[in-house]
Amino acid sequence: MRFREYNSTIEVPNVVVDGSPNAATVLTLTHWPGIAQPPGLAADLSAQMAFRFIRRGDDPGAEVVTNNHFDQDGLVAMLALVDPDSAIEHEALLTDVAAAGDFATYRHRQAARASMAIWTYAHPERSPLAAHLVGPYEEQCAVLYEAMLELVIPIAVEPERFRDLWAEEDAQLVASEAAFDAGAIIIEERADIDLAVVKIGDAEPSRGGHRFASDAFAGVHPMAVNNATTCLRLLLVHGNRYSYVDRYESWVQYQSRRPLPRVDLRPLAERFNSLEPGMTTWTASAPSALTPSLHASDESGLAPTLVVGHLMTHLESADPAWDPYAV
């Protein structure tokens, strides 16, 4: 198959990977919420769905493959349809690249570094393609797919060639993992409500890392956290600074297990604002966000025991507010 920009396919039979179908889509290989998955192909990652499809050998019914956004999972899924022989040769590593981008987990360090490099390519201010990342988002996606379909395997297989694209962030991951090993960051889990409370030592600096192909995560590198716990609800406690997030696994139609439903965090933000003694403001995003967050704008006047207690009560009692499996 060949890649074509999303908006140019609305009258051309196409396969969509890792995104939403358009009027001419004949097959959608995506773990996105609310979209029916072809029988026998459902998987945690869209990339895994694409690999299953090409191994099954079905006629896709189209010569064009597209996507409405650019990220690591979409890129690997796209490659599986555009260059199946090369993709299958490196399937395990490429699938790990997709997981590093979507779920901030990794098995192979090469995959983590490849995901970092892909994020750098997609960052308009840092990308080697910066001069071409102009204009509407759809055009930027096309530039990235056309370039990265040729580069993703070299980036994953020969990481040293691309060190300047991942070295800075990789140092953040190394330091974050070392802090876990030294006990400077610890995790306390409440498995019944799928919550991990990540306690960062007062002397620890704030670290971070990329999410997807455009976002960032602050406090500690997300791969260090997500590799250390299977809980999909995370509360970072750094002194009196607090940040909660629902992991991306609960936004998609995750197959390895059924995550607990997300709840609306905005009423809890209002409650914390009513309790806050200082000028700090709590805000929360809607449960439909990719990774909904609840956080204080600055150092809070609320004690950790109070924040954790109110959060646990809210997670236990609030109504479900997101169902990605409802087609």
Secondary structure, 3 states (H helix, E strand, C coil): CEECCHHHHCCCCEEEECCCCCCCEEEEECCCCCCCCCCCCCCCCHHHHHHHHHHHCCCCCCCEEECCCCCHHHHHHHHHHHCHHHHHHCHHHHHHHHHHHHHCCCCCHHHHHHHHHHHHHHCCCCCCCHHHCCCCHHHHHHHHHHHHHHHHHHHHHCHHHHHHHHHHHHHHHHHHHHHHHHCCEEEEEEHHHCEEEEEECCCCCCEEEEECCCEEEEECCHHHHHCCCCCCEEEEEECCEEEEEECHHHCCCCCCCCCCCCECCHHHHHHHHHHCCCCCCEEECCCCCCCCEEEECCCCCCCHHHHHHHHHHHHHHCCECCCCCCC
